[in-house]
Amino acid sequence: MGILNKVHCDNALFFLKRLSDNSIDLVITSPPYFQQRDYGYGGIGNEATEEEYINNLVLIFNECLRVVKPTGAMVFNLGDKYSNGNLLLIPYKFALKVLEEKKVFLINQLTWAKANPTPRQEHRKLIQSTEPFFIFAKAKDYCFKLGEYLSHLDRKNKKMENSSSKIGEKYFEIINQSNLTTEEKENAKRELEKVIIEVKLGKMESFRMKIRGIHKDAYGGMEGGRNNQIRRNGFTIIKITGSAMKKDLIESPVEITKGNKHTAVYPLYIIQELVKLLSNNGDTVLDPFCGSGTTCIAAKNLGRNYVGIEINPEYVLLSQKRIKEADYCEEFFL
């Protein structure tokens, strides 16, 4: 193609119009926020009204939609703004505007919880510490690799859980305190010991135990199979063999990189997780508002191709430098 693995100094809308239909696997971007900062060289963000700003964003979004493959996704991160004491809800107005045309599916709103939000000298408002990442899909057969997302936390949690000598200890206490018969208690303890060994051997992720007279009925009502086990044996064990529950919330500090002159950098950690979730090795990831190059760095680190578009030539040079020096980032934010 001649455009891969480069950051192109250009107007996002003009460059996107030159790309072929269905040529990109994933878009991840954070457009300039409305009237928040002057990034120089014109472009989106300094419109006179929020309506004009949202309309310009939708033009970009529609071009991204055109160039993304049917199996692809688009992730837009937007921040909000106060005006005359009112929170404008601009990210949500943008998302609703996009959905009105009924050309995409809004798969998730991933909420970024900032571990170190910018402090404000404001005595009548709470500090804003979250931002949404809207995940849109072009069709229902989108790439979604749930097992890859936050997989390092799965490994960490499994290691911690399996190394603990107290696995299931609480259930022995509950069994002893229950109204089960002596025989039922002995049977429950035997089965509990077996399942604890399976967890420690890595044969399952974890388990839950329900005991008659202690816990509520298992899901499915009194006719459910687990409730039959509780009535018959006095207990049931629910084995959990998959990964930890993947939620639509991710915590990470605001990125502060020494020598980075860009005024708004989203976390490499989050972008890498989104790249793992929504693309495959060798896919092409596009960022039409490349800024300091974080999306491109994430793509490079994970064996994907990247295409960056940035209108400010100073940021183009900055992103090229950061991409060249990039290292893989895998951190634990719990």
Secondary structure as UniProt FT lines:
FT   TURN            4..5
FT   STRAND          6..9
FT   HELIX           12..17
FT   TURN            21..22
FT   STRAND          24..29
FT   TURN            34..36
FT   TURN            44..45
FT   HELIX           50..67
FT   STRAND          68..77
FT   STRAND          82..83
FT   TURN            84..85
FT   STRAND          86..87
FT   HELIX           90..100
FT   TURN            101..102
FT   STRAND          105..114
FT   STRAND          130..137
FT   TURN            146..150
FT   HELIX           151..163
FT   TURN            165..168
FT   HELIX           169..177
FT   HELIX           182..200
FT   TURN            201..202
FT   STRAND          206..211
FT   TURN            212..214
FT   TURN            219..220
FT   TURN            222..223
FT   HELIX           225..233
FT   STRAND          235..240
FT   STRAND          249..252
FT   TURN            258..259
FT   HELIX           268..278
FT   TURN            281..282
FT   STRAND          284..287
FT   TURN            291..292
FT   HELIX           294..301
FT   TURN            302..303
FT   STRAND          305..310
FT   HELIX           313..324
//
